[in-house]
Amino acid sequence: MKLIKKNEGEYYDPPAHSNCYSTKKITPETGSQKLIVSHSYFLPNGGCDMGSAPVERIYHVLSGTLQVKGKNNDVYEVGPGDMIY
């Protein structure tokens, strides 16, 4: 087991993200073999283009709201406590 405290992690600029601050929490470099977890803080009008990412991603909203556009132009409003993948 590994404990990651809330202020731990490596700051980084994720590709295809805009107006966003992110911290890598769990990565292969930190000892995980298959799991990557990051904490992202999106500013107003921030966003990301998931493109054809080779991995599945989960977004879990802690506060505020996130608007996600799907492949078929479906729009999802994701709020505090919600997850989308």
N, C-alpha and C positions, 0 to 999 in steps of 0.2 A: 504494500500500500504506500501511497505517497500523498501527503497533505500539501495542498497549495493554498496559501493564505490569500486573502482578497487583494492585497497590495503586491503580490508576487506576479511575475510574468515578464515577458520581453516585449517592448513596444515595437510595432512594425507597421508598415504601410501596405495593406493588402492590395493585390492587383485588382483592377476593375472596380474599386470602391472610390467614392467621392464624398467629401465632407464627412469623414469618418476617422475616429481614433480607435486603434485596436491594440489589444495585448494578447500575445500567445500565452496560453496557460499550460496546455498539455500538447506535446508534439513528439515525433520520433526522437528528436534531439534531447528531450527531457526523460526519455525512457519508455514511452508508450510505443507499442509495436503497430497498432492499427488506429489509434484514436487521436484526433486533433480537436482541441477545444480552444476557442479564442473568445475574448470579450470585446465587443465592438460598441462604440458609442457614436451613433449617427447624429449629426447636426441637422437642423432644419434644411430641407431640400437635399439631404444626403441620400446616397443609394449605392447600389452595386449591380453589376451585370453578371449573373451567374454563368452565362454562356453555356459551354459544354463541359462543365467541371467534371473531372473523372471520379469524384467522390460525392457521396450524399452529404447534404448539409442540413442542419437543424438550426432554426432561429427561434430562440426563446426570449420573448420580450419581457423585460423587468419593469420598465416604466415607459410612459409615452405610447405612441402608436407607430406602426410600420405598415406601409402600403406595399403589397407584393403583387407584381403582375406575372401571371402564369403564361405558359406557352401559347394557350388559345386565347390570349388577351383577357383572361379571367382576372379580376382584381379582388384581392383579399385584404381586409383590414385586420391587422393583428395587434391586439392590445395587451395590457399588463397581464402576465400569467399565461398567455396564449403561446403555442408553439406552431411552427409550420415547417414542413420539409418537402 
